[in-house]
Amino acid sequence: MPKLSVIGAGTMGTGIAQVAATAGWDVIVNDTNTNTLDKSSESLVKVMNRLVEKEKIDQKTADTILGRIDFTEDPSYFENSDLVIEAIIENLEIKQKVFSQVEEIVRPDTIIASNTSSLSLASIGASLKDPTRFVGIHFFNPAPLMPLVEIIPAVQTDTKTVNQAKDWVDGWKKLTVLAKDTPGFIVNRVARPFYGEALRIYEEGIADFVTIDWSLKELGGFRMGPFELMDFIGNDVNYTVTETVFQSFFYDPRYKPSFTQKRMSEAGFLGRKSGKGYYNYGEDSTKPEPNKDEQVGREVLNRILVMLVNEAADALFLNIASREDIDLAMTKGVNYPKGLLKWADELGINWCVEQLDILYNEYHEDRYRCSPLLRRMHKSNEQFYN
């Protein structure tokens, strides 16, 4: 079996190590912080114990998986790695420094990867003397449970590197999709309206938090509403991603952040982790009741849904990923009830274009511009799937 080294012993790095070790790989987990390494080791033992208790695996299997994982502060252990995956802080300078150091240790044929969710892979890869062996391998949290992994080649990446990385991750029983090196890749790009348009609807006074969440769940079939999900992710984290995507897209109005979320983050109302966000998570708190007026709910759902469809269509139009990979990414990466392009066919391409034009004509904001692909399909009476 090949050997993996994971840089960063946080939640994501620990999860990636578990995934690879479960698939039979020997794994090195590296971190500069001894306490973080200890916590990583302890959390993996707890996870294995829970799996044994639930009879998902037996004790021998748990011991075997744990036996494949070593923890160290010493990066020289990377020397015989076939694959190195970095899962550290989202800071370009720090990542570049780490990768230039790693390259001096590993073999010439070692594939070097980043788990970044928002930074330019071309910029990270530029720190390497041989960037042809560098690739993005983006897991979703929690890595052992979320099936999707985005594989993202930088412009410098060799095709052999992409194919090998994809084969390895497929062998870990993950569903891989290929994405272009653009801000947010597939999931974090296409999902922006789920949060952004929900916040805009709230700011306009059309519906409150709980009603918007109710409409997406009850009428749309989403597992979580946007405000529940933002509270779960953390308003500080979600706002930072939104701001990063907005800046990375040269301030395209479609990705404009919300002052509501900025103020929530500034106030420390971060969601579940702070005890208060859009909802109160205190012991004695009760969740407010939504306005279950179906007409209001449909208005909210349709507006958010058509913006999501538009974003998915534009990702296809700009060759960010294939039709199948875009739909797979949204159903398996963020648990959407349907692929957005298949959903567009069900709604009707004509309906999607009409709804977007209604929004654009009302607001005259570039935020609501219809994707050229949808407009072309509308004219030629086409669908995404025959």
C-alpha positions as MATLAB code, in Angstrom:
seq = 'MPKLSVIGAGTMGTGIAQVAATAGWDVIVNDTNTNTLDKSSESLVKVMNRLVEKEKIDQKTADTILGRIDFTEDPSYFENSDLVIEAIIENLEIKQKVFSQVEEIVRPDTIIASNTSSLSLASIGASLKDPTRFVGIHFFNPAPLMPLVEIIPAVQTDTKTVNQAKDWVDGWKKLTVLAKDTPGFIVNRVARPFYGEALRIYEEGIADFVTIDWSLKELGGFRMGPFELMDFIGNDVNYTVTETVFQSFFYDPRYKPSFTQKRMSEAGFLGRKSGKGYYNYGEDSTKPEPNKDEQVGREVLNRILVMLVNEAADALFLNIASREDIDLAMTKGVNYPKGLLKWADELGINWCVEQLDILYNEYHEDRYRCSPLLRRMHKSNEQFYN';
ca = [
       0.000    0.000    0.000;
       1.162    3.574   -0.643;
       2.042    5.879    2.239;
       0.317    9.166    3.113;
       1.589   12.089    5.170;
      -0.922   14.639    6.463;
       0.273   18.090    7.499;
      -2.018   19.515   10.168;
      -3.561   17.512   13.005;
      -6.777   19.515   13.295;
     -10.246   18.138   12.622;
      -9.767   17.953    8.860;
      -6.273   16.480    8.930;
      -7.330   13.900   11.499;
     -10.362   12.974    9.383;
      -8.259   12.537    6.241;
      -5.847   10.312    8.177;
      -8.753    8.146    9.337;
     -10.091    7.801    5.791;
      -6.735    6.719    4.351;
      -5.860    4.362    7.226;
      -9.288    2.712    6.966;
      -8.500    2.083    3.286;
      -5.282    0.302    4.280;
      -2.716    3.096    3.880;
       0.077    3.781    6.358;
      -0.299    7.371    7.538;
       1.932    9.970    9.180;
       0.158   12.891   10.878;
       2.430   15.888   11.336;
       1.913   19.085   13.301;
       4.196   21.632   14.980;
       2.004   21.582   18.100;
       2.393   18.566   20.418;
      -0.952   19.218   22.140;
      -2.722   19.217   18.781;
      -1.104   15.901   17.898;
      -2.175   14.427   21.249;
      -5.768   15.630   20.708;
      -5.755   14.149   17.197;
      -4.624   10.776   18.514;
      -7.166   10.835   21.344;
     -10.021   11.774   19.006;
      -9.200    8.913   16.636;
      -9.249    6.431   19.535;
     -12.670    7.784   20.567;
     -13.970    7.503   16.997;
     -12.796    3.897   16.710;
     -14.326    3.033   20.081;
     -17.683    4.471   18.963;
     -17.547    2.483   15.715;
     -16.879   -0.695   17.705;
     -19.743    0.110   20.129;
     -22.095    0.621   17.180;
     -20.836   -2.660   15.678;
     -19.701   -0.913   12.493;
     -16.302   -2.561   12.906;
     -14.794   -5.070   15.343;
     -12.040   -4.320   17.870;
      -9.358   -6.031   15.791;
     -10.162   -3.812   12.799;
     -10.137   -0.700   15.000;
      -6.738   -1.634   16.413;
      -5.408   -2.309   12.920;
      -6.578    1.094   11.631;
      -5.086    2.930   14.621;
      -1.871    0.929   14.210;
      -1.429    2.326   10.705;
      -1.306    5.949   11.946;
       1.779    7.576   13.485;
       2.005   11.094   14.930;
       5.101   13.266   14.770;
       6.413   16.834   14.893;
       9.327   15.799   12.687;
       8.688   16.426    8.950;
      11.645   14.220    7.969;
       9.202   11.297    8.248;
       7.666   12.509    4.964;
      10.702   11.117    3.151;
       9.089    7.911    1.897;
       5.588    9.290    1.320;
       3.776    8.637   -1.935;
       1.279   11.417   -1.190;
       1.418   14.454    1.112;
      -1.807   16.361    1.879;
      -1.668   19.722    3.638;
      -4.622   20.647    5.865;
      -3.499   23.746    7.755;
      -4.644   27.366    8.153;
      -5.993   29.123    5.038;
      -3.038   31.484    4.668;
      -1.227   31.580    1.334;
       2.201   32.627    2.652;
       2.211   29.934    5.342;
       1.146   27.240    2.855;
       3.812   28.311    0.353;
       6.479   28.155    3.039;
       5.336   24.687    4.143;
       5.270   23.315    0.594;
       8.734   24.611   -0.275;
      10.049   22.843    2.846;
       8.170   19.616    2.077;
       9.578   19.493   -1.449;
      13.117   19.338   -0.032;
      12.236   16.225    2.000;
      10.052   14.025   -0.216;
      10.977   11.883   -3.217;
      10.906   13.444   -6.714;
       7.826   11.355   -7.596;
       5.820   12.185   -4.448;
       2.498   13.902   -5.163;
       2.012   17.013   -3.040;
      -1.556   18.217   -2.414;
      -3.468   20.948   -0.638;
      -6.870   20.639    0.998;
      -7.504   24.384    0.552;
     -11.130   25.375    0.060;
     -10.626   28.941   -1.136;
      -7.038   29.790   -2.102;
      -5.521   29.785   -5.591;
      -3.831   26.472   -6.294;
      -1.681   28.111   -8.962;
      -0.312   30.470   -6.292;
       0.377   27.646   -3.828;
       1.968   25.488   -6.531;
       4.246   28.348   -7.565;
       6.214   27.791   -4.347;
       7.421   24.421   -5.683;
      10.395   23.817   -7.962;
       8.328   21.102   -9.656;
       4.673   22.216   -9.542;
       3.652   19.530  -12.065;
       3.247   17.117   -9.133;
       1.034   19.463   -7.129;
      -2.789   19.192   -7.013;
      -5.780   20.264   -4.938;
      -7.585   17.498   -3.012;
     -10.476   19.177   -1.208;
     -12.352   17.131    1.398;
     -15.526   18.218    3.143;
     -15.972   18.214    6.911;
     -16.252   15.694    8.525;
     -13.988   13.898    6.051;
     -14.846   10.326    7.160;
     -18.591   10.944    6.694;
     -18.811   13.289    3.712;
     -18.477   11.245    0.498;
     -17.399   14.049   -1.864;
     -13.832   15.094   -2.667;
     -13.021   17.803   -5.227;
      -9.867   17.159   -7.279;
      -8.487   20.445   -8.619;
      -5.477   20.695  -10.920;
      -3.553   23.959  -10.968;
      -2.492   25.276  -14.367;
       0.955   23.786  -13.663;
      -0.322   20.303  -12.728;
       0.557   17.336  -14.935;
      -2.314   15.132  -16.122;
      -0.603   12.064  -14.614;
      -0.695   13.757  -11.212;
      -4.430   14.423  -11.509;
      -5.204   10.871  -12.620;
      -3.097    9.293   -9.880;
      -4.587   11.489   -7.152;
      -8.095   10.709   -8.379;
      -7.400    6.961   -8.484;
      -6.030    6.995   -4.938;
      -8.949    8.956   -3.483;
     -11.450    6.820   -5.396;
      -9.745    3.859   -3.719;
     -10.564    5.427   -0.351;
     -14.246    4.916   -1.288;
     -14.838    8.607   -1.930;
     -16.791   10.198   -4.778;
     -14.420   12.456   -6.704;
     -15.279   15.326   -9.018;
     -12.891   17.377  -11.165;
     -12.998   21.160  -10.876;
     -11.174   24.099  -12.420;
      -8.913   26.223  -10.215;
     -11.340   29.109   -9.720;
     -12.564   30.624   -6.418;
     -14.724   28.195   -4.448;
     -14.179   25.389   -6.998;
     -17.657   23.764   -7.428;
     -19.437   23.531   -4.085;
     -18.358   26.741   -2.363;
     -18.988   28.690   -5.553;
     -22.370   27.285   -6.522;
     -23.683   27.340   -2.927;
     -23.119   31.086   -2.364;
     -26.750   32.087   -3.169;
     -28.062   29.616   -0.578;
     -26.687   31.980    2.043;
     -26.452   35.273    0.160;
     -29.959   35.368   -1.263;
     -31.471   34.160    2.016;
     -29.761   37.071    3.785;
     -30.965   39.482    1.111;
     -34.562   38.249    1.485;
     -34.311   38.763    5.254;
     -32.829   42.253    4.837;
     -35.707   43.243    2.555;
     -38.193   42.142    5.218;
     -39.863   39.536    3.030;
     -39.449   36.810    5.673;
     -37.604   36.227    8.944;
     -34.859   33.667    9.645;
     -37.106   30.858   10.776;
     -39.605   31.301    7.932;
     -36.844   31.249    5.317;
     -35.423   28.084    6.886;
     -38.892   26.512    7.017;
     -39.540   27.242    3.344;
     -36.271   25.664    2.189;
     -36.770   22.552    4.324;
     -40.522   21.998    4.166;
     -41.160   23.113    0.587;
     -37.732   22.551   -0.977;
     -36.581   19.371    0.743;
     -33.266   20.776    1.980;
     -31.946   19.113    5.146;
     -31.075   22.415    6.804;
     -32.194   25.967    6.201;
     -29.579   28.613    5.311;
     -29.643   30.292    8.736;
     -29.442   26.974   10.588;
     -26.523   26.013    8.365;
     -24.716   29.342    8.831;
     -25.093   28.937   12.606;
     -23.719   25.403   12.292;
     -20.733   26.456   10.152;
     -20.084   29.618   12.190;
     -20.930   33.116   11.012;
     -17.279   34.130   11.222;
     -16.204   31.240    8.972;
     -19.075   31.632    6.507;
     -18.607   35.398    6.255;
     -14.849   35.041    5.667;
     -15.446   32.520    2.853;
     -18.031   34.841    1.274;
     -15.683   37.817    1.508;
     -12.806   35.785    0.039;
     -14.912   34.567   -2.889;
     -16.195   38.128   -3.513;
     -12.655   39.542   -3.627;
     -11.361   36.630   -5.701;
     -14.059   37.215   -8.321;
     -12.934   40.822   -8.721;
     -15.928   42.040   -6.707;
     -18.622   40.462   -8.890;
     -21.966   41.596   -7.326;
     -23.264   37.999   -7.372;
     -20.964   37.187   -4.456;
     -21.394   40.395   -2.461;
     -21.311   39.743    1.318;
     -24.113   40.773    3.648;
     -23.871   43.468    6.319;
     -26.220   41.358    8.443;
     -23.726   38.518    8.595;
     -20.783   40.902    9.016;
     -22.462   42.474   12.065;
     -23.315   39.046   13.511;
     -19.682   38.046   13.178;
     -18.447   41.336   14.679;
     -20.819   40.966   17.624;
     -19.569   37.473   18.358;
     -22.932   35.913   17.460;
     -21.211   33.071   15.650;
     -23.898   30.401   15.956;
     -23.806   27.120   17.831;
     -20.190   27.483   18.966;
     -20.887   30.811   20.719;
     -24.358   29.863   21.976;
     -26.076   32.501   19.877;
     -26.346   33.317   16.197;
     -29.468   33.716   14.126;
     -30.962   31.443   16.780;
     -30.377   31.241   20.520;
     -28.808   27.959   21.686;
     -29.060   28.532   25.433;
     -30.551   25.855   27.697;
     -33.857   27.666   28.215;
     -34.181   28.982   24.663;
     -37.103   28.074   22.418;
     -37.039   28.232   18.646;
     -39.460   30.798   17.169;
     -42.333   29.617   14.998;
     -42.218   30.258   11.233;
     -44.893   31.955    9.181;
     -46.257   28.920    7.355;
     -47.972   30.932    4.632;
     -47.245   28.768    1.594;
     -47.342   31.705   -0.800;
     -44.582   33.462    1.130;
     -42.691   30.184    1.429;
     -42.875   29.516   -2.304;
     -41.683   33.054   -3.076;
     -38.669   32.561   -0.800;
     -37.844   29.064   -2.091;
     -38.192   29.977   -5.763;
     -35.981   33.033   -5.446;
     -33.145   31.171   -3.715;
     -33.532   28.110   -5.934;
     -33.389   30.010   -9.218;
     -30.249   31.820   -8.030;
     -28.650   28.456   -7.214;
     -29.640   27.096  -10.635;
     -28.187   30.195  -12.291;
     -24.889   29.720  -10.462;
     -24.723   26.036  -11.421;
     -25.498   26.879  -15.054;
     -22.780   29.531  -15.102;
     -20.270   27.059  -13.643;
     -21.061   24.744  -16.557;
     -20.960   27.626  -19.045;
     -17.457   28.571  -17.860;
     -16.219   24.943  -17.878;
     -15.608   24.845  -14.112;
     -16.767   21.226  -14.133;
     -18.912   18.810  -16.116;
     -22.706   18.686  -15.884;
     -22.571   15.412  -13.967;
     -19.849   16.570  -11.582;
     -21.677   19.798  -10.747;
     -24.841   17.902   -9.826;
     -22.902   15.212   -7.957;
     -20.945   17.838   -6.031;
     -24.068   19.607   -4.777;
     -25.920   16.438   -3.754;
     -22.927   14.739   -2.097;
     -20.938   17.780   -0.925;
     -23.729   19.799    0.701;
     -26.597   17.288    0.658;
     -28.910   19.183   -1.705;
     -32.067   17.170   -2.403;
     -31.435   17.190   -6.167;
     -28.727   18.133   -8.616;
     -29.358   21.770   -9.555;
     -29.139   21.213  -13.306;
     -31.585   18.303  -13.144;
     -33.785   20.499  -10.956;
     -33.626   23.234  -13.614;
     -34.985   20.774  -16.183;
     -37.882   19.947  -13.834;
     -38.653   23.606  -13.186;
     -38.322   24.407  -16.873;
     -35.463   26.385  -18.421;
     -38.016   28.938  -19.623;
     -39.290   29.407  -16.059;
     -35.736   29.885  -14.744;
     -34.958   32.568  -17.326;
     -38.258   34.341  -16.686;
     -37.725   34.383  -12.914;
     -34.209   35.762  -13.248;
     -35.406   38.437  -15.662;
     -38.165   39.443  -13.241;
     -35.556   39.899  -10.496;
     -33.177   41.776  -12.778;
     -35.911   44.073  -14.086;
     -37.008   44.849  -10.527;
     -33.566   45.525   -9.048;
     -31.380   46.371  -12.069;
     -28.474   44.738  -10.244;
     -25.876   42.603  -11.988;
     -26.390   40.145   -9.132;
     -29.481   38.885  -10.973;
     -28.074   38.605  -14.490;
     -29.104   35.403  -16.216;
     -26.368   32.992  -17.285;
     -25.777   33.102  -21.049;
     -26.098   29.316  -21.078;
     -29.638   29.424  -19.672;
     -30.587   32.106  -22.176;
     -29.216   30.092  -25.100;
     -31.009   26.968  -23.917;
     -34.220   28.943  -23.552;
     -33.981   30.135  -27.157;
     -33.242   26.683  -28.560;
     -35.687   24.867  -26.243;
     -32.951   22.650  -24.779;
     -32.549   20.884  -21.447;
     -29.446   19.922  -19.436;
     -30.439   16.255  -19.577;
     -32.345   14.657  -22.471;
];
